[in-house]
Amino acid sequence: MKGYSRREFIKNASLTTAGVALGASALSAKSYSRILGANDRVNFAVAGLHGRGNAHISAISACENAMVTHICDVDQRELDRVQPVVAQLYGSTPKTEKDLRKLVEMKEVDAITIATPEHLQTPFALYGLKAGKHVYLEKPGSHNPGEGELLVKAQQKYGKLIQFGDQQRSSIHSIDAIQKIRDGVIGKVYFGKAWYSNDRKSIGYGKHVPVPDYLDWELWQGPAPRRPYRDNVHPYNWHWFWNWGTGETLNNAIHEVDICLWALDVKLPKKVSALGGRYHFEDDWEFYDTLVTSFEYDDKMITWEGKSCSGKLYYGRGRGATIHGTEGTVLMDRDGYEIYDLENNKIAEYKKSEKDASTDVIGAGPLTNAHFQNFINGIVNSEKLHSPFREGNVSATMLHLSNIAWKFGRELHINQQTGHILNDAEAMTMWQREYEPGWEPKI
């Protein structure tokens, strides 16, 4: 790394074994010097470094008044890989820690970002809040709807900020499109259709093998009931196991379903249904690879279609949403929007010049940068958050309910104030989970 300028390093350095670069959107040298001299700088600890955590580090480096001072992961390989990258970015070597419970006790840390597996997210956020830290929490923020409900109460109790990781809420073009919808550009809106397409491969059948010496498997499992280590779970495929993950709905549907909620100006639905299955491969994957889920309101509805293993694009996009109204349709994704009248004539369009990653496991780009800057501004000067957790948790709760509807194979009727399932005690058993003793989340 010696001899590189900071700009060259940001352009070329890889934060991932797959070779995904930090990106060229980081700060100029002038902005960088301003960060280091700021009295109100926010010191960040980043927890979870394998995937999305890389985008967190990239985004913080692109923001004013912020610096990564600590990094956290239970995989020593990730700490060894990321520490020199962060040191090069800031000219100061970050401290490393594998246990976030110890990390949050460090007084020099102002805020933590959590990009860990989903079963760890709520417990870790609670540790942060109790220790007086602000929290940037990746979606879905919870492993089950009960955790989201608990975390909303905890945020209110401790008064610290939690920015929910649905970064499109900070998109200027999305904000503009939503305002046009509010102003009646497509009349009365009544239907939001969201989708996601990818070509994920089979995860095969895992073998029980000794835990690698670089991984603290006990700490990785955290609040989840204990399972023996097998070789097809860590570092990514935990998404597809009920004990740790929440499937593609909470992994990806949450982004576009949230856009539909925003555009239709609704909260929790009155009915939830879900149809699908694991069709493409036979392997250890416990969730669906193909799903259609619907959310019904009195006079509106939202659907999401997910194809984890079939990469066919809709409208030339791997993910996106269409918002339908009495006078037309708005097509939205992370890179722009198009507006059509009822005869399918395009009447307006916006295309962003710099694109965000769409279907990779990191998702770095200007949307995440803007979302972090909004979070930092909220800490420093009380700027209103674009996605406070209590609002982002609505889309998470809906998609947890979708998983429950799929699991039991029936439509669920929902209390629209609390999200609780009505007149179905069996389905309501999945509102919470079983916890490893000593790890039960508490306010």
Secondary structure, 3 states (H helix, E strand, C coil): CCCCCHHHHHHHCECCCCCCECCCCCCCHHHHHHHHHCCCCEEEEEECCCCHHHHHHHHHHCCCCEEEEEEECCEHHHHHHHHHHHHHHHCCCCEEECCHHHHCCCCCCCEEEECCCHHHHHHHHHHHHHCCCEEEECCCCCCCHHHHHHHHHHHHHHCCCEEECCHHHHCHHHHHHHHHHHCCCCCCEEEEEEEEECECCCCCCCCECCCCCCECHHHHHCCCCCCCCECCCCCCHHHHCCCCCCHHHHHHHHHHHHHHHHHHCCCCCCEEEEEEECCCCCCCCCCCCEEEEEEECCCCEEEEEEECECCCCECCECEEEEEEECCEEEEEECCEEEEEECCCCEEEEEECCCCCCCCCCCCCCHHHHHHHHHHHHHHHHCCCCCCEHHHHHHHHHHHHHHHHHHHHCCCEEECCCCCCECCCHHHHHHHCCCCCCCCCCCC
